[in-house]
Amino acid sequence: TLSQILLPTLASYRLQDLSAYFNIEHDHPHTADSDAKATAKLLLILLRQIQTLPRTTLEQIISVNPSLPQDTMQVFLDADERNRHQAHTPKLADQLR
């Protein structure tokens, strides 16, 4: 679901295809250990991408409030909260001037 939201133009969202797209090593598709490792690496990549989304994009995703499985929406809410906090927290270099 995260990959569909973040990469809406991809032709396929199968783990094997997403692994190839992100150059994730996935030598033995459909085996538990290979699938688990590839899924973990993919999740980390997608979470990093969410952290770099502009605030307006996060707000739009949240306002649309799509029906998402489990705690998927919470990922976007947490990213938005961090984004808001960072916007109000001066950078150390700015504080030292």
C-alpha positions in Angstrom: 0.0 0.0 0.0 2.8 2.5 0.8 4.4 1.8 -2.5 1.1 2.4 -4.3 0.7 5.7 -2.6 4.3 6.8 -3.1 4.9 5.4 -6.6 1.4 5.5 -8.3 2.8 5.1 -11.8 4.6 1.8 -11.4 3.2 -1.0 -13.5 3.5 -3.6 -10.7 3.8 -3.7 -6.9 4.9 -7.3 -6.6 7.8 -7.6 -4.2 10.0 -9.0 -6.9 9.3 -6.0 -9.1 9.7 -3.4 -6.3 13.0 -5.1 -5.4 14.2 -4.7 -8.9 13.0 -1.1 -9.1 15.0 -0.2 -5.9 17.9 -2.5 -6.6 17.2 -4.6 -3.5 18.9 -8.0 -3.5 16.2 -10.6 -3.7 17.8 -13.7 -5.1 15.2 -16.3 -3.9 11.7 -14.9 -4.3 9.0 -16.8 -2.5 11.3 -18.1 0.2 10.6 -16.8 3.7 14.1 -15.4 4.5 14.6 -13.7 1.1 11.1 -12.2 1.1 11.5 -11.0 4.7 14.8 -9.3 4.0 13.6 -7.7 0.8 10.4 -6.5 2.5 12.3 -5.0 5.4 14.7 -3.2 3.0 11.8 -2.0 0.9 10.0 -0.7 4.0 13.0 1.3 5.1 13.3 2.9 1.7 9.6 3.8 1.6 9.7 5.2 5.2 12.7 7.4 4.2 10.7 8.6 1.2 7.8 9.5 3.3 10.1 11.6 5.6 11.1 13.6 2.6 7.6 14.4 1.3 6.7 18.0 1.4 4.3 19.0 4.2 1.5 19.9 1.7 1.7 16.4 0.2 1.5 14.7 3.6 -1.4 17.0 4.5 -3.2 16.0 1.3 -2.7 12.3 1.9 -4.1 12.7 5.4 -7.0 14.9 4.3 -8.1 12.4 1.6 -8.1 9.8 4.4 -7.9 6.8 2.2 -9.0 3.4 3.6 -5.7 1.9 4.5 -4.9 -1.4 6.2 -3.7 -1.7 9.8 -1.7 1.4 11.0 -0.6 2.6 7.5 -2.2 6.0 8.0 -0.3 6.4 11.3 3.0 6.4 9.2 1.8 9.5 7.4 0.5 11.1 10.6 3.8 10.5 12.3 5.8 11.9 9.4 3.5 15.0 9.3 4.1 15.5 13.1 7.9 15.3 12.6 7.6 17.7 9.7 5.7 20.2 11.8 8.1 19.8 14.7 11.1 20.3 12.4 9.5 23.4 10.9 9.4 25.0 14.4 12.8 23.8 15.6 15.6 26.1 14.6 18.7 24.4 13.2 21.7 24.3 15.4 23.7 26.4 12.9 21.1 29.1 13.0 21.1 29.1 16.8 24.9 29.6 16.9 24.9 32.8 14.8 
